[in-house]
Amino acid sequence: MKKIFNIIIGGVGGQGAITVGKILAEAAFLEKKEIKMSELHGLSQRGGSVNVHLRIGEDMYSPLVGKEKADLILILEKNETFSNIDFISKSGETIFLINDFIIPSPASQNVKFENEEIKNLLKDFSKNVFIVPASKIAQEKFGNEAVSGVILISFAAFKNLLPIKPTSIYKAIKKVIPKKYLELNLKAFNFAKTI
């Protein structure tokens, strides 16, 4: 693992970006890794942007990921992809993991990026762009879009996009998710192996 692995989680209010960050932080903690996490949310309760910064490593002083320093940018709502491009590393090593999902709103009626368009726009900046229909899977397989974040981070762990083992994510889900939603989230975690 790099000395520090920087993650940006971008989404809109109500999508569970903070919960996703807490699961990843708990998983890293279970592996005895040093972690720092910060949440940046403005009008998130009204569907505004939410950003979670998560840093895993050693000798870290700030919980915030610096510009051009992200190793992984995880996007829960597709239109948020380009709100986070300042964090793309100049090395081209930043991994993008994007949920193929747009929340219907007056603003999103004007801008709808197709997957190939996103890949083309990002190809000069990142060699690793994954677009996963996590919300569609969550709705069709589990009847609940709320587990899309767990699907994404589990996908990332199983594909070795994170410096965290899938077993640690599984244990972290059990610690972070409330009991009444736990079984659903564990099923979503296990399904991510098949994507």
C-alpha positions in Angstrom: 0.0 0.0 0.0 1.1 3.6 -0.6 2.0 5.5 2.4 -1.3 7.4 2.2 -4.4 6.3 0.2 -6.8 9.2 -0.4 -10.5 8.6 -1.1 -13.2 11.2 -2.1 -16.8 10.1 -1.9 -19.2 12.4 -3.8 -22.9 12.3 -3.9 -26.0 14.2 -2.9 -27.9 14.4 0.4 -29.8 11.3 1.3 -27.6 8.9 -0.7 -25.6 7.6 2.3 -22.2 9.1 1.4 -21.4 9.6 5.1 -22.5 6.0 5.9 -20.2 4.7 3.1 -17.4 6.8 4.6 -18.0 5.4 8.1 -18.0 1.8 6.8 -14.7 2.3 5.0 -13.2 4.1 8.1 -14.3 1.3 10.4 -12.9 -1.4 8.0 -9.5 0.4 7.9 -9.6 0.7 11.7 -10.3 -3.0 12.0 -7.1 -3.6 10.0 -5.3 -1.3 12.5 -4.7 1.3 9.9 -4.5 5.0 10.7 -7.5 6.9 9.3 -8.8 10.4 9.0 -12.2 11.4 7.8 -14.0 14.6 7.1 -17.5 15.4 5.8 -18.3 18.4 3.7 -22.0 19.0 3.1 -23.8 22.2 2.4 -27.4 21.9 1.5 -27.3 18.1 1.7 -30.7 17.7 3.4 -32.2 19.4 0.3 -30.4 17.3 -2.2 -27.3 19.3 -2.4 -23.7 18.0 -2.8 -22.0 15.9 -0.2 -18.3 15.1 -0.1 -16.6 12.8 2.3 -12.8 12.8 2.5 -11.2 9.7 3.8 -7.4 9.1 4.2 -5.8 5.8 5.1 -2.1 5.6 5.9 0.4 7.1 8.2 1.8 10.4 9.2 -1.3 12.3 8.2 -2.1 15.7 9.6 -5.2 16.9 7.8 -8.4 14.9 7.3 -8.9 16.6 3.9 -7.6 15.2 0.6 -5.6 17.9 -1.2 -6.2 19.0 -4.8 -4.8 16.4 -7.3 -4.2 13.9 -4.5 -7.1 11.4 -4.8 -6.4 7.7 -5.3 -10.0 6.8 -5.5 -13.0 9.0 -6.4 -16.2 7.2 -5.6 -19.3 8.9 -7.1 -22.8 7.9 -5.9 -24.7 10.2 -8.3 -23.3 10.4 -11.9 -23.7 14.2 -12.3 -21.4 14.7 -9.3 -18.5 13.2 -11.3 -17.3 16.5 -12.6 -17.7 18.3 -9.3 -14.7 16.3 -8.1 -12.2 16.6 -10.9 -10.0 18.9 -8.9 -8.9 15.9 -6.9 -7.7 13.8 -10.0 -4.0 13.0 -9.7 -1.7 14.4 -12.5 -0.1 10.9 -12.6 -3.4 9.5 -14.2 -3.5 6.9 -11.5 -6.8 8.1 -9.8 -9.5 5.4 -9.9 -13.0 6.5 -10.7 -15.9 4.3 -9.4 -19.2 5.8 -10.6 -22.7 4.8 -9.8 -24.7 4.8 -13.1 -27.5 6.8 -11.5 -28.9 10.3 -11.8 -31.4 11.7 -9.3 -34.2 13.4 -11.2 -34.2 17.1 -10.5 -34.7 20.3 -12.4 -31.0 20.7 -12.6 -30.3 17.2 -14.0 -32.8 17.7 -16.8 -30.3 20.0 -18.4 -27.2 17.9 -18.0 -27.2 14.1 -18.5 -23.9 12.5 -19.1 -23.9 9.2 -20.9 -21.4 6.6 -19.7 -19.3 6.6 -22.9 -19.2 10.4 -22.7 -17.9 10.3 -19.1 -15.3 7.8 -20.0 -14.2 9.9 -23.0 -14.0 13.0 -20.9 -12.0 11.3 -18.2 -9.7 9.2 -20.4 -7.0 11.9 -20.5 -7.0 12.1 -16.7 -7.6 8.6 -15.5 -6.8 5.2 -16.9 -9.2 3.5 -14.5 -12.9 4.4 -14.8 -15.5 1.9 -13.6 -19.2 2.7 -14.1 -21.4 0.3 -12.1 -25.3 0.2 -12.2 -25.3 -0.1 -8.4 -28.6 1.8 -7.9 -30.3 -0.3 -10.6 -29.0 -3.5 -9.0 -30.0 -2.3 -5.5 -33.6 -1.6 -6.7 -34.0 -4.8 -8.8 -32.3 -7.3 -6.5 -33.1 -5.8 -3.1 -36.0 -3.4 -3.6 -34.0 -0.6 -1.9 -31.8 1.9 -3.6 -30.1 2.7 -0.3 -27.8 -0.3 -0.5 -26.1 1.1 -3.7 -23.2 2.5 -1.6 -22.5 -0.9 0.0 -22.6 -2.5 -3.5 -20.0 0.1 -4.7 -17.5 -0.2 -1.8 -17.8 -4.0 -1.9 -17.2 -4.0 -5.6 -14.1 -1.9 -5.0 -12.9 -4.2 -2.3 -13.4 -7.4 -4.4 -11.7 -5.7 -7.4 -8.7 -4.6 -5.2 -9.4 -1.0 -5.8 -9.1 -0.3 -2.1 -6.3 -1.0 0.4 -8.9 -2.8 2.5 -9.9 -6.5 2.5 -13.5 -7.5 1.7 -13.7 -9.3 5.0 -13.0 -6.1 6.8 -15.7 -4.3 4.9 -18.1 -7.1 5.8 -17.2 -6.8 9.5 -17.5 -3.0 9.3 -21.0 -3.2 7.8 -22.0 -5.3 10.8 -20.7 -2.6 13.2 -22.0 0.5 11.3 -25.4 -0.4 9.8 -28.4 -0.5 12.2 -29.8 -3.9 13.0 -33.0 -3.5 11.0 -31.1 -2.8 7.8 -28.2 -5.2 8.4 -29.4 -8.3 6.6 -30.2 -6.3 3.5 -26.8 -4.7 3.4 -25.0 -8.0 4.0 -26.9 -9.4 1.0 -25.8 -6.4 -1.1 -22.2 -6.9 0.0 -22.3 -10.6 -1.0 -23.9 -9.8 -4.4 -21.0 -7.4 -5.2 -18.8 -10.4 -5.7 -20.7 -11.3 -8.8 -20.5 -8.0 -10.6 
